[in-house]
């Protein structure tokens, strides 16, 4: 997995990494931090880096614990159908906490579309349901603009 996966394809991840490193920002991925110290960071594998700042990123992790404790079917997130309805009557979910056909979403655009689908259903005018065609992602990171497909 690359930098900012799964939001970036391999090319965009590599380009972002190169531009960040050209600015003196070291990117260390797929690691566990043992300690953040006064002058840097020490990783669980024994490597140590001097650093003025450390940025931790875990990505989007759906929190569906309350729903699961309430008997709602959850896997990676709260399992919903394309009308955003969960496994128990009267329960719906949208956004980063829901899962449709094994997929979760961490960007604003698909989450807003899910909210529209749910609003239509709650107002008695259900449409075709949630469908998302990923046409790419535009990112801006510290002034670096990228487009990922």
MARGU-276513 format. One record per atom (N, C-alpha, C): x, y, z; residue in three letters; atom name. Coordinates in Angstrom, 2 decimals, padded with zeros to 5 digits. Layout:
N
        X        Y        Z  residu  atome
        X        Y        Z     ala     CA
...
% end
This chain:
149
        X        Y        Z  residu  atome
   000.84  -001.19   000.00     unk      N
   000.00   000.00   000.00     unk     CA
   000.88   001.24   000.00     unk      C
   000.42   002.26  -000.67     unk      N
   001.20   003.47  -000.80     unk     CA
   000.71   004.57   000.11     unk      C
   001.31   005.72  -000.05     unk      N
   000.96   006.89   000.74     unk     CA
  -000.50   007.28   000.46     unk      C
  -001.27   007.46   001.51     unk      N
  -002.69   007.84   001.46     unk     CA
  -003.56   006.82   000.74     unk      C
  -003.16   005.55   000.76     unk      N
  -003.99   004.50   000.19     unk     CA
  -005.25   004.38   001.05     unk      C
  -006.39   004.06   000.52     unk      N
  -006.70   003.75  -000.86     unk     CA
  -007.16   004.96  -001.66     unk      C
  -006.90   006.17  -001.18     unk      N
  -007.33   007.36  -001.90     unk     CA
  -006.48   007.64  -003.13     unk      C
  -005.27   007.08  -003.17     unk      N
  -004.37   007.35  -004.29     unk     CA
  -004.04   006.07  -005.03     unk      C
  -003.84   006.20  -006.34     unk      N
  -003.31   005.08  -007.10     unk     CA
  -001.79   005.08  -006.92     unk      C
  -001.11   004.08  -007.46     unk      N
   000.34   003.94  -007.25     unk     CA
   001.10   005.15  -007.76     unk      C
   000.72   005.68  -008.92     unk      N
   001.42   006.83  -009.49     unk     CA
   001.27   008.07  -008.60     unk      C
   000.04   008.36  -008.18     unk      N
  -000.19   009.54  -007.34     unk     CA
   000.50   009.39  -005.99     unk      C
   000.48   008.19  -005.42     unk      N
   001.14   007.96  -004.13     unk     CA
   002.64   008.20  -004.25     unk      C
   003.25   007.71  -005.33     unk      N
   004.69   007.89  -005.54     unk     CA
   005.01   009.36  -005.78     unk      C
   004.19   010.05  -006.56     unk      N
   004.40   011.48  -006.83     unk     CA
   004.31   012.29  -005.54     unk      C
   003.31   012.01  -004.73     unk      N
   003.15   012.71  -003.46     unk     CA
   004.35   012.47  -002.55     unk      C
   004.77   011.24  -002.47     unk      N
   005.93   010.90  -001.62     unk     CA
   007.18   011.65  -002.08     unk      C
   007.43   011.66  -003.39     unk      N
   008.60   012.36  -003.92     unk     CA
   008.55   013.86  -003.60     unk      C
   007.38   014.46  -003.76     unk      N
   007.26   015.90  -003.49     unk     CA
   007.41   016.21  -002.01     unk      C
   006.87   015.36  -001.15     unk      N
   007.04   015.56   000.29     unk     CA
   008.50   015.40   000.69     unk      C
   009.16   014.38   000.17     unk      N
   010.56   014.15   000.50     unk     CA
   011.45   015.27  -000.02     unk      C
   011.08   015.87  -001.16     unk      N
   011.84   017.01  -001.68     unk     CA
   011.74   018.21  -000.74     unk      C
   010.70   018.23   000.08     unk      N
   010.52   019.30   001.08     unk     CA
   011.14   018.93   002.43     unk      C
   011.80   017.80   002.47     unk      N
   012.44   017.37   003.71     unk     CA
   011.54   016.59   004.64     unk      C
   010.41   016.11   004.12     unk      N
   009.46   015.33   004.93     unk     CA
   009.67   013.85   004.62     unk      C
   010.13   013.09   005.60     unk      N
   010.35   011.66   005.41     unk     CA
   009.05   010.92   005.64     unk      C
   008.73   010.02   004.74     unk      N
   007.50   009.22   004.85     unk     CA
   007.89   007.78   005.18     unk      C
   007.45   007.29   006.31     unk      N
   007.71   005.92   006.73     unk     CA
   006.34   005.25   006.89     unk      C
   006.09   004.25   006.07     unk      N
   004.78   003.62   006.03     unk     CA
   004.81   002.22   006.64     unk      C
   003.61   001.72   006.95     unk      N
   003.44   000.34   007.41     unk     CA
   004.36   000.02   008.59     unk      C
   004.30   000.83   009.62     unk      N
   005.16   000.60   010.78     unk     CA
   004.38   000.87   012.06     unk      C
   004.96   000.43   013.17     unk      N
   004.36   000.67   014.48     unk     CA
   005.32   001.54   015.27     unk      C
   004.78   002.51   015.98     unk      N
   005.59   003.41   016.78     unk     CA
   005.73   002.84   018.19     unk      C
   006.98   002.74   018.64     unk      N
   007.24   002.29   020.01     unk     CA
   007.21   003.47   020.96     unk      C
   007.78   004.61   020.53     unk      N
   007.81   005.79   021.40     unk     CA
   008.03   007.05   020.58     unk      C
   007.35   008.11   020.98     unk      N
   007.64   009.45   020.46     unk     CA
   008.42   010.14   021.56     unk      C
   009.64   010.52   021.21     unk      N
   010.54   011.10   022.20     unk     CA
   010.74   012.58   021.92     unk      C
   011.45   013.26   022.80     unk      N
   011.65   014.70   022.69     unk     CA
   012.27   015.11   021.36     unk      C
   013.18   014.29   020.84     unk      N
   013.89   014.68   019.62     unk     CA
   013.58   013.78   018.43     unk      C
   012.57   012.94   018.53     unk      N
   012.25   012.08   017.40     unk     CA
   011.30   010.96   017.74     unk      C
   011.41   009.90   016.97     unk      N
   010.50   008.77   017.11     unk     CA
   011.30   007.47   017.02     unk      C
   010.87   006.48   017.80     unk      N
   011.48   005.15   017.77     unk     CA
   010.39   004.17   017.36     unk      C
   010.70   003.36   016.35     unk      N
   009.74   002.40   015.83     unk     CA
   009.88   001.06   016.54     unk      C
   008.85   000.26   016.46     unk      N
   008.84  -001.05   017.11     unk     CA
   009.92  -001.97   016.55     unk      C
   010.31  -001.77   015.29     unk      N
   011.35  -002.62   014.70     unk     CA
   012.76  -002.17   015.06     unk      C
   012.88  -001.13   015.90     unk      N
   014.18  -000.66   016.36     unk     CA
   014.72   000.56   015.64     unk      C
   014.18   000.87   014.48     unk      N
   014.66   002.07   013.78     unk     CA
   014.27   003.31   014.56     unk      C
   015.12   004.33   014.45     unk      N
   014.85   005.60   015.13     unk     CA
   015.11   006.74   014.16     unk      C
   014.30   007.79   014.25     unk      N
   014.43   008.96   013.38     unk     CA
   014.37   010.21   014.22     unk      C
   015.26   011.15   013.93     unk      N
   015.17   012.47   014.55     unk     CA
   014.03   013.20   013.85     unk      C
   013.22   013.89   014.62     unk      N
   012.07   014.57   014.03     unk     CA
   011.60   015.69   014.94     unk      C
   011.24   016.81   014.32     unk      N
   010.62   017.91   015.07     unk     CA
   009.13   017.65   015.22     unk      C
   008.55   016.93   014.25     unk      N
   007.12   016.61   014.27     unk     CA
   006.91   015.19   013.77     unk      C
   005.90   014.55   014.28     unk      N
   005.53   013.20   013.86     unk     CA
   004.05   013.24   013.49     unk      C
   003.72   012.75   012.30     unk      N
   002.33   012.69   011.87     unk     CA
   001.91   011.23   011.84     unk      C
   000.84   010.92   012.55     unk      N
   000.29   009.57   012.57     unk     CA
  -000.98   009.56   011.73     unk      C
  -001.12   008.56   010.88     unk      N
  -002.33   008.45   010.07     unk     CA
  -002.79   007.00   010.06     unk      C
  -004.01   006.78   010.46     unk      N
  -004.56   005.43   010.49     unk     CA
  -005.64   005.22   009.45     unk      C
  -006.01   006.27   008.73     unk      N
  -007.08   006.15   007.76     unk     CA
  -008.44   006.15   008.43     unk      C
  -009.43   005.84   007.66     unk      N
  -010.80   005.81   008.17     unk     CA
  -011.09   004.43   008.75     unk      C
  -011.48   004.39   009.99     unk      N
  -011.82   003.14   010.66     unk     CA
  -013.25   003.26   011.17     unk      C
  -014.23   002.62   010.51     unk      N
  -015.61   002.72   010.97     unk     CA
  -015.76   002.25   012.41     unk      C
  -016.51   003.00   013.20     unk      N
  -016.80   002.60   014.58     unk     CA
  -018.25   002.15   014.63     unk      C
  -018.44   000.86   014.58     unk      N
  -019.80   000.30   014.57     unk     CA
  -020.08  -000.49   015.85     unk      C
  -019.28  -000.27   016.88     unk      N
  -019.41  -001.03   018.13     unk     CA
  -020.81  -000.91   018.74     unk      C
  -021.35   000.31   018.86     unk      N
  -022.68   000.49   019.45     unk     CA
  -023.75  -000.23   018.64     unk      C
  -023.66  -000.13   017.32     unk      N
  -024.63  -000.81   016.47     unk     CA
  -024.54  -002.32   016.66     unk      C
  -023.34  -002.85   016.69     unk      N
  -023.15  -004.30   016.87     unk     CA
  -023.70  -004.75   018.22     unk      C
  -023.45  -003.97   019.27     unk      N
  -023.96  -004.31   020.61     unk     CA
  -025.48  -004.28   020.65     unk      C
  -026.08  -003.53   019.73     unk      N
  -027.54  -003.42   019.66     unk     CA
  -028.16  -004.49   018.78     unk      C
  -027.34  -005.36   018.21     unk      N
  -027.85  -006.43   017.38     unk     CA
  -027.88  -006.14   015.90     unk      C
  -027.35  -005.00   015.47     unk      N
  -027.30  -004.65   014.05     unk     CA
  -026.15  -005.42   013.41     unk      C
  -026.38  -005.99   012.24     unk      N
  -025.33  -006.72   011.53     unk     CA
  -024.20  -005.77   011.15     unk      C
  -022.98  -006.11   011.59     unk      N
  -021.80  -005.31   011.29     unk     CA
  -020.68  -006.23   010.84     unk      C
  -019.91  -005.76   009.88     unk      N
  -018.70  -006.46   009.46     unk     CA
  -017.57  -005.44   009.55     unk      C
  -017.14  -004.87   008.40     unk      N
  -016.16  -003.78   008.44     unk     CA
  -016.82  -002.50   008.95     unk      C
  -018.11  -002.37   008.72     unk      N
  -018.93  -001.25   009.18     unk     CA
  -020.34  -001.76   009.39     unk      C
  -021.29  -000.85   009.55     unk      N
  -022.70  -001.24   009.69     unk     CA
  -023.19  -001.67   008.31     unk      C
  -023.59  -002.91   008.18     unk      N
  -024.01  -003.44   006.88     unk     CA
  -025.37  -002.86   006.53     unk      C
  -025.44  -002.20   005.37     unk      N
  -026.70  -001.62   004.88     unk     CA
  -026.93  -002.05   003.44     unk      C
  -028.20  -001.95   003.02     unk      N
  -028.51  -002.20   001.61     unk     CA
  -028.36  -000.90   000.83     unk      C
  -028.71  -000.90  -000.43     unk      N
  -028.51   000.29  -001.28     unk     CA
  -029.49   001.42  -000.97     unk      C
  -030.49   001.14  -000.08     unk      N
  -031.38   002.19   000.40     unk     CA
  -030.92   002.69   001.77     unk      C
  -029.76   002.23   002.21     unk      N
  -029.10   002.64   003.45     unk     CA
  -029.77   002.06   004.70     unk      C
  -030.59   001.02   004.52     unk      N
  -031.27   000.37   005.65     unk     CA
  -030.38  -000.73   006.22     unk      C
  -030.29  -000.77   007.54     unk      N
  -029.51  -001.79   008.24     unk     CA
  -030.36  -003.03   008.46     unk      C
  -029.81  -004.01   009.16     unk      N
  -030.48  -005.31   009.33     unk     CA
  -031.66  -005.27   010.29     unk      C
  -031.76  -004.26   011.15     unk      N
  -032.90  -004.14   012.07     unk     CA
  -033.85  -003.06   011.57     unk      C
  -035.16  -003.29   011.69     unk      N
  -036.14  -002.30   011.24     unk     CA
  -035.92  -000.94   011.92     unk      C
  -036.05   000.13   011.14     unk      N
  -035.94   001.47   011.68     unk     CA
  -034.52   001.97   011.86     unk      C
  -033.53   001.17   011.49     unk      N
  -032.13   001.56   011.64     unk     CA
  -031.53   001.77   010.25     unk      C
  -030.87   002.91   010.07     unk      N
  -030.18   003.23   008.83     unk     CA
  -028.79   003.75   009.17     unk      C
  -027.92   003.76   008.20     unk      N
  -026.58   004.31   008.40     unk     CA
  -026.06   004.88   007.10     unk      C
  -025.33   005.97   007.20     unk      N
  -024.67   006.58   006.04     unk     CA
  -023.26   007.00   006.46     unk      C
  -022.44   007.24   005.47     unk      N
  -021.11   007.80   005.73     unk     CA
  -020.06   006.75   006.02     unk      C
  -019.06   007.18   006.76     unk      N
  -017.88   006.36   007.00     unk     CA
  -018.16   005.11   007.83     unk      C
  -019.29   005.09   008.56     unk      N
  -019.58   003.93   009.43     unk     CA
  -020.31   002.82   008.71     unk      C
  -020.79   003.05   007.49     unk      N
  -021.59   002.02   006.83     unk     CA
  -020.78   001.24   005.80     unk      C
  -021.32   000.09   005.46     unk      N
  -020.69  -000.82   004.51     unk     CA
  -021.76  -001.35   003.57     unk      C
  -021.47  -001.33   002.27     unk      N
  -022.37  -001.89   001.27     unk     CA
  -021.56  -002.87   000.43     unk      C
  -022.01  -004.10   000.35     unk      N
  -021.31  -005.14  -000.42     unk     CA
  -019.83  -005.20  -000.09     unk      C
  -019.50  -005.08   001.20     unk      N
  -018.12  -005.20   001.65     unk     CA
  -017.26  -003.97   001.48     unk      C
  -017.83  -002.88   001.00     unk      N
  -017.05  -001.66   000.77     unk     CA
  -017.47  -000.56   001.72     unk      C
  -016.48   000.20   002.20     unk      N
  -016.73   001.40   003.01     unk     CA
  -016.20   002.60   002.25     unk      C
  -016.62   003.79   002.67     unk      N
  -016.21   005.02   001.99     unk     CA
  -015.67   006.01   003.01     unk      C
  -014.60   006.72   002.64     unk      N
  -014.01   007.70   003.53     unk     CA
  -013.95   009.09   002.95     unk      C
  -014.58   009.30   001.81     unk      N
  -014.59   010.62   001.18     unk     CA
  -015.97   011.25   001.29     unk      C
  -016.00   012.56   001.20     unk      N
  -017.25   013.31   001.39     unk     CA
  -018.28   013.02   000.30     unk      C
  -017.89   013.01  -000.96     unk      N
  -018.86   012.90  -002.06     unk     CA
  -019.73   011.65  -001.97     unk      C
  -019.18   010.44  -001.81     unk      N
  -020.07   009.28  -001.72     unk     CA
  -020.93   009.31  -000.45     unk      C
  -020.40   009.86   000.62     unk      N
  -021.18   009.94   001.86     unk     CA
  -022.36   010.89   001.71     unk      C
  -022.17   012.00   001.00     unk      N
  -023.28   012.92   000.73     unk     CA
  -024.33   012.25  -000.15     unk      C
  -023.90   011.46  -001.12     unk      N
  -024.84   010.74  -001.98     unk     CA
  -025.66   009.74  -001.15     unk      C
  -025.00   009.06  -000.21     unk      N
  -025.72   008.14   000.68     unk     CA
  -026.78   008.88   001.48     unk      C
  -026.45   010.07   001.97     unk      N
  -027.41   010.87   002.73     unk     CA
  -028.61   011.25   001.87     unk      C
  -028.38   011.57   000.60     unk      N
  -029.48   011.89  -000.32     unk     CA
  -030.40   010.68  -000.50     unk      C
  -029.80   009.50  -000.69     unk      N
  -030.58   008.27  -000.86     unk     CA
  -031.45   008.02   000.37     unk      C
  -030.86   008.16   001.55     unk      N
  -031.61   007.94   002.79     unk     CA
  -032.72   008.98   002.94     unk      C
  -032.42   010.24   002.67     unk      N
  -033.43   011.29   002.78     unk     CA
  -034.61   011.01   001.85     unk      C
  -034.33   010.60   000.62     unk      N
  -035.40   010.26  -000.33     unk     CA
  -036.28   009.14   000.23     unk      C
  -035.65   008.10   000.76     unk      N
  -036.42   006.97   001.31     unk     CA
  -037.26   007.40   002.50     unk      C
  -036.67   008.18   003.40     unk      N
  -037.41   008.62   004.59     unk     CA
  -038.57   009.54   004.24     unk      C
  -038.46   010.24   003.10     unk      N
  -039.54   011.12   002.65     unk     CA
  -040.56   010.39   001.78     unk      C
  -040.41   009.06   001.67     unk      N
  -041.38   008.27   000.92     unk     CA
  -041.16   008.24  -000.57     unk      C
  -039.98   008.65  -001.04     unk      N
  -039.70   008.66  -002.47     unk     CA
  -038.39   007.93  -002.78     unk      C
  -038.32   006.63  -002.41     unk      N
  -037.06   005.92  -002.65     unk     CA
  -036.77   005.80  -004.14     unk      C
  -035.53   006.03  -004.50     unk      N
  -035.10   005.90  -005.89     unk     CA
  -034.39   004.57  -006.09     unk      C
  -033.45   004.56  -007.02     unk      N
  -032.74   003.33  -007.35     unk     CA
  -031.81   002.87  -006.23     unk      C
  -031.47   003.73  -005.32     unk      N
  -030.56   003.37  -004.24     unk     CA
  -029.15   003.86  -004.52     unk      C
  -028.28   003.61  -003.58     unk      N
  -026.92   004.12  -003.66     unk     CA
  -026.09   003.36  -004.69     unk      C
  -025.54   004.10  -005.62     unk      N
  -024.59   003.58  -006.60     unk     CA
  -023.49   004.61  -006.69     unk      C
  -022.25   004.15  -006.64     unk      N
  -021.13   005.10  -006.71     unk     CA
  -020.15   004.66  -007.77     unk      C
  -019.92   005.53  -008.74     unk      N
  -018.90   005.31  -009.76     unk     CA
  -017.71   006.19  -009.40     unk      C
  -016.63   005.58  -008.97     unk      N
  -015.45   006.35  -008.59     unk     CA
  -014.79   006.89  -009.84     unk      C
  -014.88   008.19  -010.03     unk      N
  -014.30   008.83  -011.20     unk     CA
  -012.95   009.43  -010.89     unk      C
  -012.38   009.08  -009.77     unk      N
  -011.08   009.63  -009.40     unk     CA
  -011.20   010.53  -008.19     unk      C
  -010.07   010.84  -007.61     unk      N
  -010.02   011.65  -006.40     unk     CA
  -009.06   012.79  -006.59     unk      C
  -009.51   013.98  -006.28     unk      N
  -008.63   015.15  -006.32     unk     CA
  -008.21   015.44  -004.88     unk      C
  -006.90   015.50  -004.66     unk      N
  -006.36   015.73  -003.33     unk     CA
  -005.46   016.95  -003.33     unk      C
  -005.45   017.65  -002.21     unk      N
  -004.52   018.76  -002.02     unk     CA
  -003.87   018.54  -000.66     unk      C
  -002.57   018.28  -000.67     unk      N
  -001.83   017.98   000.55     unk     CA
  -000.68   018.97   000.66     unk      C
  -000.70   019.80   001.67     unk      N
   000.31   020.84   001.90     unk     CA
   000.66   021.60   000.62     unk      C
  -000.36   021.95  -000.13     unk      N
  -000.14   022.72  -001.35     unk     CA
   000.17   021.88  -002.57     unk      C
   000.31   020.59  -002.41     unk      N
   000.58   019.68  -003.53     unk     CA
  -000.76   019.18  -004.03     unk      C
  -001.07   019.47  -005.29     unk      N
  -002.35   019.03  -005.86     unk     CA
  -002.14   017.78  -006.68     unk      C
  -002.99   016.78  -006.45     unk      N
  -002.91   015.50  -007.15     unk     CA
  -004.29   015.08  -007.61     unk      C
  -004.31   014.31  -008.68     unk      N
  -005.54   013.67  -009.12     unk     CA
  -005.23   012.19  -009.25     unk      C
  -006.02   011.36  -008.60     unk      N
  -005.79   009.92  -008.60     unk     CA
  -006.99   009.21  -009.19     unk      C
  -006.73   008.22  -010.03     unk      N
  -007.80   007.46  -010.66     unk     CA
  -007.88   006.08  -010.06     unk      C
% end
